[in-house]
Amino acid sequence: MSFDLVVLDFDGTFTDAEAEAGPFIRAYRREAQRWLSARGMEAPERAWDAMQAHVEASPETYGWSWEGRVVAPGGVDPYLRASVIMTALLDAEGLLREPEERRSLLQRLYAECYLASETVFRSDARAVVEALLASPLHVAVVTNSSPHAVSRKLDTLAPRGREQLKVFGDAEKYVVTPAEPSDARFDALPETVAAPGLDRPVYLRRGRYYETLRALWEAVGTGPERTLVAGDIYELDLALPAALGAGVQLVGKARTMRYERAMVRALPRGREGERLSDLLARVGLDAGASAASA
C-alpha cells in the first residue's frame, strides 16, 4: 500500500452540497437581506436575485475573496456562492469597507446559517468510510466547517468504526499566511501557480491548513509523499498538498470548474472521479464492492 494516511474534506466531498444547502441558503439570504435593509439598502431581495443570476451565469468570473485575495472559485459550492453574493452586494453599497468588520460579518453569517443545513450524504459515503476505517490506513477529516457540526453529521452516517474517525474542523484552508512555526518544507513552496484558462493565480501558502496537515503527519509518523487527500474544490482542498507531493483525488460534481479538472489531470499524483469511492482503488481497496454496498 503506497499510502499511510487518507485526509478527507467534508462538505461536497462526503455530501451532496447542493442538495443539503437549501435551508442554509434560505437562512443566509434572510439574514443577509435583513442586515442590508437595516443599513438602508432598497429592495435587497431583488438585488440578491440579480447578483445570484450573475454568479450562476458566469461562475468562472466570480471568486471567493479572503483578505484581498481570491482563494477559491465562487460558483462551485452553495456555501461559497452565498458569501460571494453578499460580498458583491456589500461592495455595491459601499458597506463594511474595513476588512476585519466585513470578515466578522461573513464568518458569523456562515457559522450561524450552516447549522440550518440538512445532511445529504453522497450515496457511497458510508461504504467508503467503512472500507477505509477497516483498513490499516490512518483516516482523518479536515474541514473548514465547525468540528462539532461535522461530527454530528458523521454520527448520523454512523459508519462502522466511527469512533476511529477524527474530525479537524475550522481548518481555514482559505487563509494565505505563513505557517507557525514555519519550516523548510513550507518555505520551499512557491507563492502561487498558474491554472489553464484562469486569469488569476492559485495561492499555495495556506499556513493554517499546512499546520493541520503537519500535525497529522507528526502524529502518524509519515509525510506528504505517503498521504492521499480527497476533496471537491481544488484550490481549497488539493492545491497545497499536491504542491507538497501528496497524492490528491478530486471528487467531482456538476459545478466542478474546467480548470480544476485540468490542474488535477496535469499532476503526476492527481486523479479525478465523480464518486467518492473512486479513491479506494488508489489505496488498494475494493471500490466495486464498497460502491455496491452503499
Backbone as CSV, one residue per row, in Angstrom:
resi,resn,N_x,N_y,N_z,CA_x,CA_y,CA_z,C_x,C_y,C_z
1,MET,0.848,-1.190,0.000,0.000,0.000,0.000,0.885,1.241,0.000
2,SER,0.647,2.161,-0.935,1.547,3.307,-1.111,1.213,4.492,-0.221
3,PHE,0.152,4.388,0.586,-0.241,5.485,1.460,-0.360,4.999,2.903
4,ASP,-0.053,5.907,3.821,-0.259,5.665,5.246,-1.478,6.421,5.772
5,LEU,-1.783,7.548,5.147,-2.786,8.472,5.668,-3.719,8.926,4.552
6,VAL,-5.021,8.910,4.820,-6.019,9.470,3.915,-6.699,10.637,4.616
7,VAL,-6.655,11.797,3.981,-7.278,13.013,4.514,-8.475,13.347,3.632
8,LEU,-9.627,13.479,4.250,-10.873,13.729,3.531,-11.435,15.097,3.886
9,ASP,-11.772,15.877,2.886,-12.600,17.053,3.107,-14.012,16.565,3.455
10,PHE,-14.901,17.475,3.893,-16.251,17.038,4.247,-17.321,17.574,3.303
11,ASP,-17.663,18.873,3.404,-18.760,19.425,2.605,-18.453,19.302,1.121
12,GLY,-19.341,18.654,0.382,-19.140,18.459,-1.046,-18.332,17.230,-1.385
13,THR,-17.587,16.719,-0.415,-16.784,15.510,-0.614,-17.529,14.302,-0.074
14,PHE,-17.919,14.359,1.181,-18.817,13.356,1.749,-20.259,13.581,1.300
15,THR,-20.598,14.840,1.079,-22.005,15.208,0.937,-22.334,15.735,-0.453
16,ASP,-23.621,15.750,-0.753,-24.145,16.443,-1.932,-24.473,17.851,-1.462
17,ALA,-23.528,18.761,-1.622,-23.668,20.098,-1.048,-24.862,20.845,-1.612
18,GLU,-25.120,20.690,-2.899,-26.244,21.403,-3.492,-27.570,20.916,-2.905
19,ALA,-27.682,19.618,-2.660,-28.927,19.059,-2.139,-29.169,19.448,-0.692
20,GLU,-28.094,19.539,0.086,-28.287,19.770,1.514,-28.305,21.239,1.904
21,ALA,-27.888,22.127,1.008,-27.694,23.524,1.391,-28.927,24.399,1.234
22,GLY,-30.052,23.837,0.778,-31.246,24.652,0.602,-31.625,25.448,1.846
23,PRO,-31.766,24.802,3.007,-32.100,25.553,4.214,-31.024,26.570,4.608
24,PHE,-29.759,26.215,4.368,-28.671,27.164,4.635,-28.834,28.414,3.783
25,ILE,-29.066,28.229,2.480,-29.199,29.371,1.581,-30.376,30.246,1.991
26,ARG,-31.488,29.617,2.322,-32.652,30.411,2.739,-32.363,31.205,4.010
27,ALA,-31.700,30.579,4.966,-31.366,31.277,6.208,-30.356,32.387,5.963
28,TYR,-29.335,32.090,5.158,-28.294,33.081,4.872,-28.899,34.279,4.149
29,ARG,-29.706,33.993,3.137,-30.325,35.060,2.364,-31.225,35.923,3.255
30,ARG,-32.008,35.282,4.111,-32.902,36.031,5.002,-32.113,36.952,5.931
31,GLU,-31.064,36.419,6.556,-30.283,37.222,7.493,-29.494,38.312,6.765
32,ALA,-28.962,37.983,5.593,-28.215,38.980,4.818,-29.119,40.124,4.384
33,GLN,-30.291,39.803,3.884,-31.212,40.841,3.430,-31.688,41.700,4.599
34,ARG,-31.900,41.077,5.746,-32.291,41.836,6.934,-31.189,42.822,7.314
35,TRP,-29.949,42.360,7.267,-28.813,43.211,7.621,-28.698,44.374,6.626
36,LEU,-28.805,44.076,5.334,-28.685,45.105,4.301,-29.825,46.113,4.385
37,SER,-31.025,45.643,4.614,-32.176,46.540,4.720,-32.016,47.488,5.894
38,ALA,-31.500,46.985,7.015,-31.318,47.821,8.197,-30.291,48.924,7.969
39,ARG,-29.458,48.760,6.946,-28.445,49.772,6.642,-28.795,50.581,5.400
40,GLY,-30.070,50.564,5.055,-30.582,51.481,4.053,-30.653,50.970,2.637
41,MET,-30.372,49.687,2.405,-30.443,49.177,1.040,-31.902,48.977,0.637
42,GLU,-32.252,49.504,-0.507,-33.605,49.339,-1.003,-33.735,48.030,-1.785
43,ALA,-34.846,47.357,-1.575,-35.168,46.111,-2.288,-34.010,45.116,-2.287
44,PRO,-33.498,44.718,-1.097,-32.387,43.756,-1.067,-32.744,42.409,-1.681
45,GLU,-34.046,42.055,-1.686,-34.440,40.785,-2.293,-34.149,40.780,-3.790
46,ARG,-34.539,41.859,-4.464,-34.287,41.929,-5.916,-32.795,42.014,-6.198
47,ALA,-32.069,42.756,-5.367,-30.618,42.855,-5.561,-29.944,41.494,-5.409
48,TRP,-30.405,40.711,-4.441,-29.844,39.372,-4.241,-30.132,38.491,-5.458
49,ASP,-31.378,38.522,-5.932,-31.744,37.714,-7.096,-30.884,38.061,-8.310
50,ALA,-30.682,39.353,-8.531,-29.904,39.786,-9.697,-28.454,39.346,-9.587
51,MET,-27.870,39.492,-8.408,-26.473,39.097,-8.243,-26.318,37.586,-8.314
52,GLN,-27.256,36.854,-7.762,-27.195,35.402,-7.855,-27.236,34.948,-9.310
53,ALA,-28.075,35.593,-10.110,-28.152,35.255,-11.528,-26.818,35.495,-12.225
54,HIS,-26.146,36.605,-11.891,-24.835,36.897,-12.480,-23.826,35.818,-12.118
55,VAL,-23.771,35.459,-10.841,-22.787,34.480,-10.375,-23.027,33.129,-11.023
56,GLU,-24.286,32.710,-11.103,-24.581,31.397,-11.657,-24.411,31.350,-13.172
57,ALA,-24.587,32.494,-13.839,-24.415,32.529,-15.286,-22.947,32.554,-15.697
58,SER,-22.093,33.130,-14.858,-20.664,33.247,-15.182,-19.821,32.844,-13.983
59,PRO,-19.870,31.570,-13.603,-19.170,31.158,-12.382,-17.664,31.353,-12.443
60,GLU,-17.089,31.310,-13.666,-15.641,31.490,-13.774,-15.221,32.922,-13.504
61,THR,-16.158,33.868,-13.542,-15.845,35.280,-13.331,-15.730,35.627,-11.852
62,TYR,-16.440,34.894,-11.021,-16.537,35.249,-9.613,-15.696,34.314,-8.759
63,GLY,-14.866,34.918,-7.925,-14.057,34.144,-6.995,-14.404,34.506,-5.565
64,TRP,-14.092,33.577,-4.665,-14.316,33.821,-3.244,-13.075,34.498,-2.679
65,SER,-13.231,35.706,-2.192,-12.100,36.509,-1.725,-11.946,36.410,-0.217
66,TRP,-10.690,36.411,0.211,-10.377,36.459,1.630,-9.132,37.319,1.807
67,GLU,-9.281,38.390,2.583,-8.180,39.311,2.861,-7.535,39.819,1.579
68,GLY,-8.388,40.176,0.613,-7.911,40.796,-0.611,-7.425,39.861,-1.686
69,ARG,-7.489,38.553,-1.448,-7.062,37.571,-2.447,-8.240,36.686,-2.814
70,VAL,-8.332,36.309,-4.078,-9.315,35.308,-4.488,-8.692,33.945,-4.201
71,VAL,-9.311,33.205,-3.283,-8.703,31.971,-2.795,-9.472,30.720,-3.202
72,ALA,-10.596,30.891,-3.898,-11.381,29.743,-4.364,-12.370,30.226,-5.409
73,PRO,-12.824,29.331,-6.290,-13.873,29.721,-7.234,-15.164,30.016,-6.481
74,GLY,-15.917,30.978,-6.972,-17.099,31.413,-6.238,-18.363,30.671,-6.567
75,GLY,-18.397,29.910,-7.668,-19.654,29.325,-8.105,-19.796,27.842,-7.888
76,VAL,-18.765,27.163,-7.369,-18.777,25.702,-7.346,-19.511,25.110,-6.160
77,ASP,-19.820,25.924,-5.175,-20.303,25.423,-3.900,-21.344,26.388,-3.355
78,PRO,-22.484,25.916,-2.853,-23.523,26.837,-2.395,-23.100,27.691,-1.210
79,TYR,-22.239,27.152,-0.367,-21.771,27.919,0.789,-20.892,29.076,0.333
80,LEU,-20.020,28.813,-0.636,-19.190,29.872,-1.188,-20.019,30.877,-1.972
81,ARG,-20.989,30.388,-2.747,-21.802,31.304,-3.549,-22.521,32.331,-2.679
82,ALA,-23.039,31.888,-1.539,-23.735,32.822,-0.652,-22.795,33.943,-0.210
83,SER,-21.576,33.593,0.139,-20.603,34.598,0.565,-20.209,35.522,-0.583
84,VAL,-20.063,34.948,-1.776,-19.707,35.756,-2.947,-20.813,36.766,-3.254
85,ILE,-22.054,36.328,-3.197,-23.175,37.242,-3.465,-23.211,38.350,-2.422
86,MET,-23.066,37.993,-1.156,-23.099,39.008,-0.097,-21.939,39.984,-0.246
87,THR,-20.768,39.496,-0.564,-19.607,40.370,-0.755,-19.851,41.362,-1.879
88,ALA,-20.418,40.877,-2.983,-20.705,41.751,-4.124,-21.719,42.831,-3.749
89,LEU,-22.713,42.475,-2.948,-23.708,43.464,-2.525,-23.106,44.488,-1.561
90,LEU,-22.232,44.036,-0.689,-21.536,44.977,0.200,-20.691,45.954,-0.613
91,ASP,-20.007,45.431,-1.634,-19.209,46.304,-2.499,-20.092,47.316,-3.215
92,ALA,-21.221,46.848,-3.740,-22.112,47.728,-4.493,-22.663,48.858,-3.630
93,GLU,-22.893,48.567,-2.355,-23.451,49.561,-1.444,-22.382,50.346,-0.690
94,GLY,-21.116,49.966,-0.860,-20.035,50.642,-0.143,-20.071,50.406,1.350
95,LEU,-20.510,49.217,1.755,-20.660,48.894,3.175,-19.494,48.044,3.677
96,LEU,-19.167,48.239,4.935,-18.122,47.459,5.603,-16.832,47.434,4.791
97,ARG,-16.287,48.579,4.552,-15.022,48.657,3.807,-13.836,48.181,4.639
98,GLU,-13.977,48.242,5.959,-12.895,47.795,6.839,-12.844,46.264,6.820
99,PRO,-11.719,45.673,6.427,-11.672,44.217,6.200,-12.073,43.380,7.411
100,GLU,-11.657,43.757,8.594,-11.963,42.939,9.762,-13.457,42.928,10.064
101,GLU,-14.119,44.055,9.895,-15.559,44.107,10.124,-16.302,43.249,9.103
102,ARG,-15.870,43.319,7.852,-16.513,42.510,6.822,-16.270,41.029,7.073
103,ARG,-15.057,40.684,7.407,-14.727,39.285,7.680,-15.571,38.757,8.844
104,SER,-15.743,39.565,9.875,-16.524,39.145,11.030,-17.981,38.871,10.652
105,LEU,-18.562,39.744,9.826,-19.945,39.545,9.401,-20.084,38.274,8.573
106,LEU,-19.208,38.078,7.593,-19.309,36.911,6.724,-19.110,35.614,7.502
107,GLN,-18.179,35.608,8.435,-17.967,34.419,9.244,-19.185,34.116,10.110
108,ARG,-19.783,35.163,10.681,-20.952,34.961,11.532,-22.121,34.411,10.725
109,LEU,-22.370,34.994,9.570,-23.471,34.518,8.737,-23.277,33.051,8.362
110,TYR,-22.073,32.700,7.963,-21.811,31.313,7.581,-22.009,30.371,8.763
111,ALA,-21.380,30.693,9.907,-21.428,29.784,11.053,-22.850,29.589,11.556
112,GLU,-23.616,30.664,11.631,-24.976,30.557,12.146,-25.886,29.817,11.170
113,CYS,-25.746,30.111,9.904,-26.660,29.520,8.920,-26.279,28.089,8.550
114,TYR,-25.010,27.721,8.725,-24.598,26.341,8.455,-25.367,25.364,9.330
115,LEU,-25.735,25.792,10.522,-26.482,24.919,11.434,-27.841,24.539,10.861
116,ALA,-28.340,25.341,9.916,-29.643,25.050,9.298,-29.534,24.045,8.159
117,SER,-28.329,23.753,7.695,-28.177,22.875,6.537,-28.664,21.465,6.869
118,GLU,-29.173,20.786,5.855,-29.582,19.402,6.014,-28.351,18.497,5.864
119,THR,-28.558,17.221,5.988,-27.472,16.265,5.806,-27.845,15.324,4.670
120,VAL,-27.182,15.497,3.538,-27.426,14.644,2.365,-26.079,14.085,1.933
121,PHE,-25.798,12.865,2.344,-24.519,12.257,2.013,-24.507,11.737,0.581
122,ARG,-23.321,11.723,-0.024,-23.165,11.003,-1.283,-23.553,9.543,-1.051
123,SER,-24.077,8.919,-2.090,-24.631,7.572,-1.930,-23.593,6.545,-1.484
124,ASP,-22.317,6.789,-1.797,-21.279,5.824,-1.451,-20.481,6.211,-0.216
125,ALA,-20.870,7.279,0.485,-20.058,7.810,1.579,-19.853,6.786,2.693
126,ARG,-20.926,6.145,3.127,-20.813,5.217,4.256,-19.906,4.037,3.913
127,ALA,-20.096,3.470,2.744,-19.290,2.321,2.342,-17.815,2.686,2.231
128,VAL,-17.535,3.882,1.701,-16.141,4.311,1.548,-15.481,4.484,2.911
129,VAL,-16.167,5.152,3.819,-15.590,5.377,5.149,-15.366,4.053,5.871
130,GLU,-16.335,3.154,5.768,-16.169,1.864,6.433,-14.982,1.087,5.855
131,ALA,-14.827,1.127,4.538,-13.703,0.432,3.919,-12.374,1.014,4.386
132,LEU,-12.298,2.332,4.462,-11.065,2.978,4.912,-10.767,2.670,6.376
133,LEU,-11.807,2.742,7.207,-11.591,2.525,8.636,-11.267,1.072,8.953
134,ALA,-11.698,0.160,8.114,-11.388,-1.253,8.326,-9.990,-1.622,7.829
135,SER,-9.333,-0.716,7.143,-8.002,-0.966,6.584,-6.928,-0.516,7.577
136,PRO,-5.658,-0.789,7.272,-4.576,-0.323,8.146,-4.311,1.184,8.048
137,LEU,-4.995,1.869,7.156,-4.740,3.289,6.941,-5.198,4.139,8.119
138,HIS,-4.495,5.236,8.329,-4.973,6.299,9.207,-5.885,7.197,8.372
139,VAL,-7.011,7.597,8.944,-8.008,8.381,8.217,-8.427,9.568,9.073
140,ALA,-8.521,10.742,8.448,-8.947,11.938,9.165,-9.770,12.819,8.248
141,VAL,-10.712,13.557,8.834,-11.487,14.568,8.124,-10.925,15.931,8.484
142,VAL,-10.580,16.723,7.470,-10.082,18.084,7.682,-11.002,19.021,6.914
143,THR,-11.685,19.902,7.630,-12.740,20.710,7.045,-12.703,22.138,7.558
144,ASN,-13.198,23.068,6.746,-13.348,24.452,7.192,-14.539,24.628,8.127
145,SER,-15.448,23.687,8.127,-16.659,23.816,8.928,-16.391,23.507,10.394
146,SER,-17.386,23.799,11.226,-17.283,23.536,12.658,-17.062,22.053,12.920
147,PRO,-16.077,21.693,13.741,-15.861,20.272,14.018,-17.058,19.630,14.705
148,HIS,-17.781,20.402,15.515,-18.934,19.845,16.227,-20.070,19.548,15.253
149,ALA,-20.336,20.485,14.336,-21.410,20.273,13.363,-21.087,19.097,12.456
150,VAL,-19.851,18.998,11.997,-19.464,17.897,11.111,-19.495,16.566,11.858
151,SER,-19.058,16.573,13.106,-19.097,15.339,13.892,-20.528,14.843,14.067
152,ARG,-21.459,15.771,14.280,-22.861,15.371,14.403,-23.372,14.752,13.103
153,LYS,-22.986,15.333,11.974,-23.417,14.769,10.696,-22.818,13.374,10.488
154,LEU,-21.559,13.197,10.846,-20.943,11.880,10.709,-21.604,10.864,11.632
155,ASP,-22.055,11.319,12.792,-22.770,10.421,13.694,-24.045,9.900,13.040
156,THR,-24.715,10.737,12.241,-25.929,10.277,11.560,-25.588,9.289,10.443
157,LEU,-24.419,9.443,9.832,-23.975,8.460,8.834,-23.707,7.114,9.492
158,ALA,-23.150,7.185,10.711,-22.944,6.001,11.565,-22.197,4.867,10.879
159,PRO,-21.037,5.143,10.289,-20.262,4.041,9.703,-19.666,3.162,10.796
160,ARG,-19.476,1.897,10.492,-18.747,1.029,11.420,-17.339,1.587,11.604
161,GLY,-16.904,1.666,12.855,-15.596,2.237,13.156,-15.625,3.735,13.324
162,ARG,-16.826,4.334,13.429,-16.962,5.794,13.540,-16.050,6.381,14.612
163,GLU,-15.863,5.668,15.720,-15.060,6.197,16.827,-13.597,6.415,16.441
164,GLN,-13.161,5.788,15.355,-11.772,5.953,14.919,-11.571,7.197,14.047
165,LEU,-12.678,7.766,13.566,-12.584,8.846,12.580,-12.535,10.197,13.284
166,LYS,-11.389,10.838,13.250,-11.210,12.127,13.902,-11.526,13.262,12.928
167,VAL,-12.128,14.319,13.462,-12.504,15.482,12.669,-11.673,16.675,13.116
168,PHE,-11.007,17.296,12.163,-10.240,18.509,12.409,-10.951,19.644,11.688
169,GLY,-11.729,20.414,12.436,-12.535,21.476,11.849,-11.897,22.838,11.962
170,ASP,-12.603,23.842,11.410,-12.093,25.220,11.409,-10.673,25.270,10.857
171,ALA,-10.431,24.514,9.776,-9.072,24.347,9.257,-8.543,25.582,8.537
172,GLU,-9.435,26.493,8.151,-9.023,27.744,7.492,-8.136,27.483,6.275
173,LYS,-8.597,26.607,5.416,-7.849,26.294,4.199,-7.759,27.490,3.255
174,TYR,-8.574,28.470,3.486,-8.639,29.659,2.636,-7.680,30.760,3.069
175,VAL,-7.008,30.608,4.199,-6.158,31.677,4.729,-4.743,31.547,4.163
176,VAL,-4.333,32.550,3.403,-2.981,32.590,2.844,-2.103,33.343,3.836
177,THR,-1.257,32.594,4.521,-0.449,33.161,5.601,0.706,32.225,5.881
178,PRO,1.801,32.702,6.499,2.882,31.791,6.869,2.408,30.764,7.893
179,ALA,3.041,29.602,7.886,2.792,28.607,8.919,3.502,29.029,10.201
180,GLU,2.947,28.611,11.326,3.549,28.929,12.618,3.742,27.644,13.429
181,PRO,4.990,27.248,13.718,6.198,27.829,13.146,6.367,27.384,11.706
182,SER,7.114,28.142,10.955,7.392,27.751,9.584,8.457,26.665,9.578
183,ASP,8.668,26.059,8.435,9.719,25.058,8.298,10.194,25.050,6.850
184,ALA,11.239,24.294,6.594,11.846,24.307,5.262,10.890,23.801,4.196
185,ARG,10.057,22.834,4.539,9.119,22.278,3.560,8.098,23.326,3.123
186,PHE,7.562,24.058,4.078,6.596,25.097,3.743,7.270,26.255,3.020
187,ASP,8.440,26.651,3.495,9.133,27.796,2.899,9.546,27.532,1.454
188,ALA,9.702,26.272,1.084,10.102,25.936,-0.289,8.953,26.053,-1.282
189,LEU,7.725,26.199,-0.800,6.588,26.300,-1.704,6.628,27.608,-2.487
190,PRO,6.310,27.581,-3.768,6.094,28.851,-4.465,4.848,29.523,-3.899
191,GLU,4.782,30.835,-4.032,3.620,31.539,-3.509,2.368,31.214,-4.303
192,THR,2.514,31.090,-5.622,1.357,30.837,-6.477,1.743,29.903,-7.618
193,VAL,0.719,29.345,-8.261,0.889,28.641,-9.525,-0.194,29.144,-10.476
194,ALA,0.035,28.959,-11.754,-0.947,29.363,-12.762,-1.840,28.181,-13.102
195,ALA,-3.090,28.470,-13.424,-4.038,27.448,-13.840,-4.484,27.737,-15.267
196,PRO,-4.612,26.717,-16.117,-5.012,26.936,-17.512,-6.404,27.546,-17.601
197,GLY,-6.492,28.642,-18.348,-7.778,29.287,-18.558,-8.241,30.161,-17.412
198,LEU,-7.399,30.343,-16.401,-7.771,31.155,-15.237,-6.912,32.412,-15.241
199,ASP,-7.563,33.576,-15.119,-6.814,34.827,-15.214,-6.399,35.365,-13.850
200,ARG,-6.244,34.504,-12.877,-5.754,34.874,-11.549,-4.880,33.741,-11.034
201,PRO,-4.022,34.015,-10.067,-3.159,32.955,-9.553,-3.884,32.047,-8.571
202,VAL,-3.331,30.859,-8.395,-3.770,29.937,-7.357,-2.740,30.013,-6.230
203,TYR,-3.191,30.377,-5.043,-2.292,30.573,-3.902,-2.039,29.249,-3.190
204,LEU,-0.766,29.004,-2.873,-0.384,27.742,-2.254,-0.059,27.854,-0.768
205,ARG,0.455,28.969,-0.327,0.969,29.054,1.044,-0.157,29.318,2.045
206,ARG,-0.922,28.291,2.281,-2.073,28.367,3.198,-1.629,27.775,4.537
207,GLY,-1.089,28.660,5.362,-0.375,28.215,6.556,-1.213,27.481,7.575
208,ARG,-2.462,27.891,7.771,-3.299,27.212,8.770,-3.591,25.768,8.338
209,TYR,-3.885,25.598,7.074,-4.123,24.244,6.548,-2.861,23.400,6.690
210,TYR,-1.727,23.984,6.371,-0.458,23.266,6.491,-0.218,22.825,7.931
211,GLU,-0.526,23.687,8.892,-0.312,23.343,10.297,-1.110,22.101,10.688
212,THR,-2.345,22.005,10.191,-3.163,20.827,10.488,-2.571,19.582,9.831
213,LEU,-2.194,19.698,8.554,-1.586,18.551,7.874,-0.286,18.131,8.562
214,ARG,0.528,19.090,8.924,1.803,18.767,9.586,1.564,18.045,10.904
215,ALA,0.584,18.498,11.678,0.272,17.827,12.940,-0.161,16.381,12.701
216,LEU,-0.928,16.143,11.641,-1.319,14.773,11.302,-0.111,13.938,10.913
217,TRP,0.787,14.497,10.103,1.974,13.759,9.704,2.830,13.399,10.905
218,GLU,2.954,14.322,11.822,3.749,14.046,13.024,3.095,12.969,13.878
219,ALA,1.763,13.017,13.995,1.062,12.031,14.815,1.136,10.634,14.207
220,VAL,1.053,10.556,12.883,1.065,9.264,12.195,2.480,8.754,11.974
221,GLY,3.431,9.677,11.905,4.801,9.303,11.595,5.012,9.113,10.110
222,THR,4.429,9.998,9.314,4.546,9.901,7.862,4.733,11.300,7.294
223,GLY,4.562,11.440,5.986,4.730,12.739,5.342,3.828,12.857,4.133
224,PRO,3.931,13.958,3.404,3.039,14.166,2.273,3.160,13.106,1.191
225,GLU,4.359,12.558,1.014,4.559,11.587,-0.065,3.779,10.287,0.164
226,ARG,3.334,10.037,1.390,2.546,8.846,1.690,1.143,9.222,2.193
227,THR,0.659,10.356,1.689,-0.661,10.858,2.060,-1.511,11.014,0.812
228,LEU,-2.780,10.639,0.912,-3.763,10.867,-0.143,-4.820,11.817,0.402
229,VAL,-5.052,12.919,-0.307,-6.035,13.918,0.105,-7.171,13.940,-0.903
230,ALA,-8.396,13.836,-0.433,-9.571,13.867,-1.298,-10.403,15.099,-0.977
231,GLY,-10.838,15.807,-2.025,-11.663,16.984,-1.829,-12.387,17.358,-3.102
232,ASP,-13.363,18.250,-2.974,-14.178,18.622,-4.141,-13.830,19.988,-4.697
233,ILE,-12.974,20.760,-4.030,-12.575,22.081,-4.526,-11.048,22.115,-4.595
234,TYR,-10.526,22.219,-5.804,-9.088,22.079,-5.989,-8.290,23.067,-5.138
235,GLU,-8.637,24.340,-5.211,-7.832,25.348,-4.523,-7.860,25.194,-3.009
236,LEU,-9.017,24.921,-2.462,-9.123,24.812,-1.015,-8.536,23.512,-0.488
237,ASP,-8.823,22.416,-1.140,-8.524,21.099,-0.584,-7.229,20.482,-1.086
238,LEU,-6.891,20.712,-2.367,-5.882,19.883,-3.018,-4.618,20.612,-3.442
239,ALA,-4.695,21.902,-3.715,-3.538,22.604,-4.283,-2.322,22.541,-3.362
240,LEU,-2.513,22.817,-2.084,-1.389,22.783,-1.146,-0.811,21.386,-0.993
241,PRO,-1.602,20.365,-0.640,-0.986,19.035,-0.508,-0.360,18.535,-1.801
242,ALA,-0.948,18.866,-2.951,-0.345,18.446,-4.217,1.029,19.072,-4.395
243,ALA,1.158,20.355,-4.064,2.444,21.037,-4.197,3.493,20.456,-3.256
244,LEU,3.050,19.850,-2.168,3.962,19.227,-1.204,4.320,17.800,-1.579
245,GLY,3.679,17.257,-2.615,3.995,15.917,-3.079,2.997,14.848,-2.699
246,ALA,1.864,15.231,-2.096,0.844,14.249,-1.736,0.080,13.787,-2.962
247,GLY,-0.522,12.621,-2.874,-1.495,12.204,-3.864,-2.795,12.936,-3.605
248,VAL,-3.498,13.300,-4.671,-4.766,14.003,-4.498,-5.841,13.383,-5.373
249,GLN,-7.085,13.435,-4.880,-8.237,12.900,-5.581,-9.320,13.971,-5.610
250,LEU,-9.627,14.487,-6.813,-10.709,15.449,-6.969,-12.027,14.687,-7.069
251,VAL,-12.926,14.941,-6.118,-14.243,14.307,-6.112,-15.187,15.258,-6.854
252,GLY,-15.432,14.958,-8.113,-16.116,15.888,-8.993,-17.610,15.980,-8.739
253,LYS,-18.187,17.043,-9.291,-19.628,17.275,-9.211,-20.013,18.123,-10.408
254,ALA,-21.292,18.398,-10.558,-21.772,19.089,-11.750,-21.130,20.461,-11.929
255,ARG,-20.839,21.149,-10.835,-20.309,22.510,-10.922,-18.780,22.577,-10.862
256,THR,-18.100,21.454,-10.845,-16.640,21.490,-10.859,-16.156,22.258,-12.085
257,MET,-15.185,23.153,-11.881,-14.707,24.012,-12.962,-13.738,23.258,-13.867
258,ARG,-13.698,23.683,-15.121,-12.792,23.025,-16.079,-11.332,23.147,-15.640
259,TYR,-10.969,24.299,-15.126,-9.557,24.474,-14.752,-9.189,23.566,-13.579
260,GLU,-10.157,23.268,-12.702,-9.873,22.369,-11.583,-9.519,20.976,-12.104
261,ARG,-10.321,20.497,-13.059,-10.044,19.188,-13.635,-8.705,19.188,-14.367
262,ALA,-8.426,20.271,-15.093,-7.164,20.353,-15.833,-5.968,20.344,-14.889
263,MET,-6.075,21.056,-13.784,-4.966,21.098,-12.828,-4.690,19.712,-12.260
264,VAL,-5.735,18.985,-11.911,-5.552,17.656,-11.332,-4.997,16.686,-12.370
265,ARG,-5.497,16.755,-13.602,-5.020,15.847,-14.646,-3.540,16.060,-14.961
266,ALA,-3.058,17.267,-14.732,-1.654,17.570,-15.024,-0.709,17.102,-13.921
267,LEU,-1.247,16.696,-12.789,-0.407,16.280,-11.668,0.009,14.819,-11.813
268,PRO,1.266,14.490,-11.537,1.681,13.085,-11.623,0.954,12.202,-10.611
269,ARG,0.501,12.781,-9.487,-0.208,12.000,-8.463,-1.637,12.515,-8.282
270,GLY,-2.199,13.068,-9.343,-3.562,13.579,-9.290,-4.527,12.691,-10.058
271,ARG,-5.697,12.482,-9.504,-6.748,11.721,-10.174,-8.081,12.424,-9.919
272,GLU,-9.061,12.148,-10.771,-10.393,12.690,-10.560,-11.428,11.616,-10.836
273,GLY,-12.613,11.804,-10.269,-13.732,10.907,-10.488,-14.977,11.564,-9.938
274,GLU,-16.118,11.038,-10.300,-17.377,11.638,-9.870,-17.910,11.014,-8.591
275,ARG,-17.278,9.949,-8.136,-17.719,9.277,-6.917,-16.610,9.287,-5.874
276,LEU,-17.008,9.383,-4.620,-16.034,9.298,-3.543,-15.327,7.952,-3.564
277,SER,-16.042,6.914,-3.954,-15.475,5.566,-3.958,-14.348,5.385,-4.968
278,ASP,-14.178,6.329,-5.893,-13.082,6.223,-6.856,-11.720,6.239,-6.183
279,LEU,-11.645,6.794,-4.981,-10.343,6.868,-4.315,-9.912,5.512,-3.747
280,LEU,-10.850,4.574,-3.574,-10.496,3.321,-2.907,-9.466,2.508,-3.681
281,ALA,-9.579,2.490,-5.002,-8.620,1.727,-5.788,-7.202,2.241,-5.582
282,ARG,-7.080,3.523,-5.291,-5.743,4.105,-5.125,-5.061,3.644,-3.844
283,VAL,-5.846,3.184,-2.895,-5.257,2.709,-1.637,-5.367,1.188,-1.524
284,GLY,-5.659,0.534,-2.665,-5.646,-0.916,-2.688,-6.862,-1.566,-2.094
285,LEU,-7.990,-0.855,-2.055,-9.235,-1.419,-1.532,-10.196,-1.685,-2.668
286,ASP,-11.245,-2.445,-2.374,-12.180,-2.897,-3.415,-13.248,-1.835,-3.647
287,ALA,-13.047,-0.990,-4.652,-14.003,0.068,-4.941,-15.349,-0.481,-5.369
288,GLY,-15.353,-1.539,-6.167,-16.611,-2.077,-6.672,-17.503,-2.610,-5.576
289,ALA,-16.927,-3.364,-4.651,-17.729,-3.939,-3.564,-18.259,-2.863,-2.650
290,SER,-17.413,-1.874,-2.369,-17.825,-0.805,-1.468,-18.936,0.023,-2.072
291,ALA,-18.806,0.359,-3.374,-19.840,1.159,-4.029,-21.144,0.391,-4.104
292,ALA,-21.066,-0.919,-4.331,-22.283,-1.709,-4.460,-23.040,-1.800,-3.147
293,SER,-22.331,-1.726,-2.033,-22.984,-1.830,-0.731,-23.501,-0.508,-0.210
294,ALA,-23.226,0.596,-0.965,-23.638,1.917,-0.497,-25.151,2.057,-0.549
